[in-house]
């Protein structure tokens, strides 16, 4: 995501609340907030190697559980 700088300078007759209001309006107009919200719950896709490792772990666990069920320990 490219960096976007928003610069707001305080006017002579402006209080802090007005400055914050002007800053938040500039943020909305620039589209930064929408970009951040869309990426908020973004999940990276797993690599093929880690997918294979997970599948192997599940397979091993499943066989162990089946073995324990056959033995009556579970």
Helices and strands as residue ranges (DSSP letters): H 16-30, H 32-38, H 48-71
